Amino acid sequence: MCKSSSNALAPTASRRRSPSSSAATASFSAATPSTSSGPDRHTTNTTSSTSSRSSRSSLAAARASLPPPPLLYPFHELTAATNGFLAKRDASSTYWRCSLRGRDAALFQLRALPGLTPADASAALARTARYHHASLAPLLGACLAGPHVYLAYSLPPAAASLAACLHRSSRAGPASTSLLGTWLSRVQVAADVAQGLDYVHTHADAVHGRISPSTVLLIPDPDVLRASLTHFGADQFAQPDDPAAQSDSDVHAFGVLLLQLLSGEAEASRFRFDRATKEFATVSVLDTAAEALGTGRVRTWVDRRLRDSFPVAAAERLVEVGLRCASPEKPPEMSWVAGKVSKAYVESRAWERQLQQPDGFSSVSVAPR
């Protein structure tokens, strides 16, 4: 019987020390008894006691801020939560929206690893729970059921998948489309996904292996749209989409996703009528992006739903980043990619502040597309 590897997601030396650990070390040093006597010794002991209480309070607060550990759900609980899996899935999404023990969840169905046992799944849940990042959707739990494994991730009520938001049909709904209604929201999504992947590669020493619009959740925030990745650690439970997936595969997939985000293309490839041959040919978002960059027509290539309201120079740099990530040659490290996307976000933020667009204006373009 094949078991999932216990070395998956093993911590690396590059993993940073948590703030709580640093606080504990500092308080231990402060709590070392003094050799002085008299009033000074009493003052030192009082300070030491106060520091120890403060340390314990800090550690307790840090633990309280962490999400509850993921659970191994019984199958009947998932059946009840999804109305026997008859509940309608979100448009263009691959998950069921449900509530598990009072928590809103996105429930994904995957093909389980051969021979995966409940003990294996529990151990995998514990390993995955070691890692926390704002761009990684919290894993609520898992469930084994025959050839399938179900993974439940935290899903805020107003959240939607990137796939649903990119979908051009009316099924996506106006609410989903409006989440990506501004240039800054799209660059924020790209920055969040890039930073999440950088954390997976650098700190978790792992490969995501399932980067696509369907595995990115968009979460409305009072100030700005945020994005979080699902399926982190899924390779410990489920059969991989690509058995040979490496970190380079994640970088390539991110490049494609970035270009889809900029162009608004719901699919990585589509059919386009070739006037020369009078036939339909398959064209990918990589082809259209390279063509737009090479001919200086990035502005007309970017999603029309943005209504030309974006900094063209920043858009061109992001197209270059996406094409370099998806190049057949050796892609860059994810840390480099995250830095470039974050820089584009800062530039876009400054552009938006300088714009000070008056009410009633919907475009800043002065030239025809």
N, C-alpha and C positions, 0 to 999 in steps of 0.2 A: 504493500500500500504506500503510495507516494504522499509525502507530507510537504507542506510549504517550508521553504528554507528558513531556518531560525536566524540566519545572518542578514536577512533582508531588513533594510532600513536601520542598519546598525549605526550608532552615533559615531562621528568621526572626530579627529583631533581639532578640526576647524570649528566645531560647534562651540558657540559662545557660552560663557558662564551666565546663568540666569541671574537677574537682579536679586532674587531672593537669596541665592547662594552667596553673592557678594555681601549682601547685608548681614547674613549669618556670620561670615568670616570677620567682618568689621566689628560686629558686636562681641564676638568671642575675644578679639584682641582687647576691646575696651573693658571686658569683664575680668581680665587677668588681675588677681589680687595684688595690691601694692605692699611693699615691704616697709613703708613708712608707718609711724605710730602717731597717736594723739588725734587731734581734730582733723588733720589732713587725711588720716586713714579712714575716719568716719565719713568724710566728704567723698573719698574715693569709693567706698563701699556703696554710698547712696547713689553716686553717679553710675556705678556698675549695675546696681539693681534696676535703676531707671532705664539704662541702655538695654538690659536683658529683656525687660518687659516690652520695650519698644520693638526689639528684634522679633519677639514672639508674636506681637501684634502684626508686624509687617509680613511675617511668614504666613500667618493665618489669613491675612487679606489677600496675599498672592494665591494661596490655595483656593480661597473662595472665588477668585476671579476666573479660575479655570473652569471649562465646561465639565459636566459630569462625565465619568468614563463611559465609553460606548458599551452597549449591551448586546447579548445574544438573544434575539427575539424568537419566541415560538412562532411557527408558521400560522397557527390559527389567529394570532394577534394581527398579523399582516392581512390575512383574509378579511377579518372584521373591519380593519381600518380602510380597506380599499373596496368594500362591498363585493367581496369575492373576485377582486381584480377586474370588476366591470366598470369601475369608476373611470370616467373619461380622462385621458391623458391631456396635458397641455398641448396646444398646437405646436407642431414642429419639435416637440420634446420627446425624450425617451424615458420619462419617469412618471410615476403616479404621485399626485399631490395628496397627502393624507396627514392625519394626526396620530402620533404614537406617544401614548402616556403623557398627553397634554402638550406635546411639542410638535410644531409644524415640520413636516418632513418631505423631502423628495426621495422617492423610493425607486431605485434602479434594479433591473433584473439582468444578471450576467451569467455566463456559463461557468460553473464551479470548476476549480482545479480537480483533476481526478484523484479520488481517495481522500478528499478533504473531510476531516472529522470535526465535530463540535469542539474538541480540545484544540485542534489546529486553529480553528476560527477564533477561539477565545485568546489564544496566544498572539495571533495576528492583530486582533483588536488592541491588545495591550501594547504591542510594539508601535502601532500606528498612533496611539494616543499620546506617545511621548512628544510628538511634534505639534507645535501650534504656530500659526501665522495668520495675519489678518486676511491674506488672500487665499487661504485654504478653508473650504467649507468644513465645519465640524462634523465628524462622523458620529452619528447617533448610535449606530449598531448594525448588526448583520443577522442574516437568517439563512440556514441551509434548508433546501427543499428539493430533494431528488437531484436532478442534474444541474439545478440552478442555485445561485447564491444571490440574496437580495441585500443591497447596501442602502442604508438610510442616512441622508445628510440633512443638516439643518436647513430649513427653507423659510425665510421670513415671508409673511403673508403677501406682500406686494412684489416679491421677487419673480423673475422670469428668466428663462434660459436665453443665452445669446442667439441660439438658433431660431427661437420664436421671434425675437426682435428683428432679426435680419430677414425673416421670411416676408416676401413681398405680397403674399395673398392676404385677403381680408380676414382670413382665419386667425392671423396673428393678433388682430385687434388693435385699436388705436392706442390703448394704454401701453402695450408692448413696444409699438413703434416709437412712441414719444420718449421712451427711455433713452434712445439714441438720437434724440432730436437736435443735439448740439455737437459741435466739433470737440469741445472740451470733454464732454461725457465719453466720447469714443477714445480719446487719448488717455483719459483716466482708466478706462477699462483695459486698454493695452498695457498701461504701466502696472496695474494691479496684477494682471496675468503674468507679465514678465518677472515681476518681483517674486510672485509665488513660485514660479518655475526655478528662479535663481536659488530660492531657499531650498527647494526639493533637491537640486543638484549639489549645492554647496554644503548645506547644514545637515540634511537627511541622507546625503550620499546615495541618492536613489534616482530612479527614472520614473516619470509619470506614465508615459506610454499611451495616453488616451486623450491627448489635447485635440479638441474640436469645439465648434460652437455649442454642441449639445452638452458638453461637460463644464461649461462656464455659466455660472448663475449671476445675473445682474440684480443688484440690491439697491433700491432707491434710498438715498440718504437726504436728510433735510438740506444739506449744502451741495452735495455732488453725488453722482452715481458711483457705486463701487462694484467690484467684481470679485467673485470667489470661485476657486477651482474645486470641483468634485473629483472623485475617483483617485485621490492620492492614497497610495497603499493598496489599490484594488488588485494589483498583481499577486498579492499574498492570498487572495481568496479566489480569484477568477482567472480563467484562461486569457492570456494576453491577446490583444488585437494583432500585434506583431511580435512573434517570439524572439526576433532578433533586435528588438527595440533597444536603443542606447540613448545617451543624453543628446547625441547629434539628431536623433529622430525627433526628440522633443523640440529642439531648436528649429528644425525644418517645419514641423507642424505649427509652431508659433508663427513662423514667417507667413505661412499660408493664411492662418487665422487673422493676422494683422492686416493683410491685404484684403481679406473679406470684410473686415471691420471698416476699412477706409472706403472701399468701393460699394459696400452694401450688398454684395453678392451672397446669397444664402448658400449657394453650392460652390465648391472649389472649381468646378468645371461646368460648362453648359454648351448648348448647340448654338452656332451662329451661321447665318446664311452667307456663303461666299459668292459674291457677285461674279467673280472671274470664272469659277467652275460651275456656277448655278446649282450648287449643292450645299447641304448643311454639313458643317464640320465641327468637331469638338474643340472648344477653346477653353483654356484654364485661366483662372484669375492671375496666374503668374505671367501668362502670355499677354494679357491685356495690360497688366501693370508695366511690364517691360516695354511694351509698345508705347504706352503713354509717357513713360519717363524718357524714352529715346527720342520722341517727337515733340517733347515740351508741352504735352497736353494733359498733364496730371490734373489740372483744375477741372477739365471736362470729364475726367475719369472718376473722380471722387463722387460718392453717392449724391444724387441730385436732391435727396431729401434734406440735405444740409443747406440748400439754396445759396450756394457759393459763399456762405459765411464761414470762412476759415482762412488761416494764413497759408498761402500757397507754398512758401519756402519750407515751412515745417512739414507740410504734407509731402513734399518731394523728398525730404530727408527720411521720413518714415517709410516711404515706398522703397527707397534705397536699402533701408534696414531690412524690410520684409523680403526683398529679392535676395539680399546677401544671405539671410537665414535659410531661404529655400533653395539656394544654389546647389547644384550637384557636387560642387567642390566642398572641401572641408568647411563646415559652418563655424561661426565664431562661438566663443563661450557665452553662456547665458548671462553671466555677470556683465559682459560687454554690452549685450543687447539691452539688458535692463537699464544700464546707464544711459544709453542713447535714447531710449523711449522716455525715461524720466526727464532728460534734458529737453526733449520735445514738449513734454507736458509743462515744464516751467516756462518755456518760450510761449506756449499757447496760452498759458494763464496770464502772462504779461500782455500778450496781444489782446486778450479779452478785456483786460482792465483799461488799456489805452483806447480801446474802441469806443467805449461809452456810447453804445448804440441808442439813439432816441427811441422812445416808445412808438410803435407803429411801423418801424422799419423791419423788413424781413430779409434784406440782402445788403451786402456791402460791395458787391461786384458792380463795376462800371463798364464792363465789356461783355459782349455776347459770348455765350458758351459755344 
